[in-house]
Amino acid sequence: MKLNLTLIVLFNLCFSTAIFSELNQNSIYFSLNNYIDNLTQNIDGVDQDFGSNMYKINFGYVLSGRYDFSLSLIENNSNVNNYYFYKSDIYLGLGVGACFKNLNKIHVNFKFDLDLIGSNSYDSSSLRFYVFKEFAGGGNYPVTPFLKISNTNYSYNASSFNDSYTSLSVGYHLRLNVESSNNSVLKDLIWISSHINTTDFSHYFIGFNVGLYHPIK
């Protein structure tokens, strides 16, 4: 089996999701993502290098610190990539999720997401399951390791082609709390993430994120 190693760098500026919520706060968030993919394919006996970019904008709302609703706009500019978007196109997405934290007798937290993505020629649905746990990290810099498992079903309308794939991500979030002047319990924060990802254990890539979080209640 040929092992393809792909480096995808994600630049993410965002008001993040329910994973970072405290108490029963509501929040709004915005995210901007840039995926950079470089890979090599053998065409007619000649190895050729391809580079691609995919851009994603998210708008969302977290209700009561648990329920997550989001809309996304995705632009993929290459037919050759490891994103499972095989056509250069613009896609729209809808996501809903629920986060379960501080459960009795369970020492880890969970998050479930459903994402629907579509265009004129493509449709997909993804179920995602997160396991995460926050550690104090010296008090001022809590660290949250996480594991994410996703299963995606997708189809192309013109060719009636459909398939599915499974992906796995393992990484951590580093949270930097911002002190407020009024000593509020709900604080702004800056977070930094790093993770390694695999799709069907045949493609591997690394991701980095940085974000901002702001509670509104």
SULVEN-V8385 format. One line per field, one symbol per residue. ss: DSSP state (h for helix, s for strand, l for the rest). phi: phi as a letter, one per 40 degrees, with the letter a starting at -180 (. if undefined). burial: I if it has 16 or more other ideal C-beta (glycine too) atoms within 10 Angstrom, else O. Layout:
ss=???
phi=???
burial=???
This chain:
ss=lllsslllsssssssllhhhllllllsssssssssssssssssllsssssssssssssssssslllssssssssssllllllllllllssssssssssssllllllllsssssssssslllsssssssssssssslllllllssssssssssssssllllsssssssssssssssssslllllllllsssssssssssslllssssssssssslsll
phi=.ccbbbbbbbbbbaccccdccbfbccababbbbbbbbbabbcbfgbcbcbbabbbabbbaabbfgbcbbabbbbbbbacbabcgbcbcabbbbbbbaabbbfccgbcbbbabbbbbbaacbbaabbbbbbbaacbdgggcbcbbcabbbbbbbaabccbfcaaaabbbbbaabbbbcbcbcbfcccbcabbbbaabbabffbbbabbbbbabbacba
burial=OOOOOIOIOIOIOIIIIIIIIOOOIOIOIOIOIOIOIOIOOOOOOOOOOOOIOIOIOIOIIIOOIIOIOIOIOIOIOIOOIIIIIIOOOOIOIOIOIOIOIOOOOOOOIOIOIOIOIIIOOIIIOIOIOIOIOIOOOOOOOIOIOIOIOIOIOIIOOOOOOOOOIOIOIOIOIOIOOOOOOOOOOIOOIOIOIOIOIOIOOOIIIOIOIOIIIOIOO
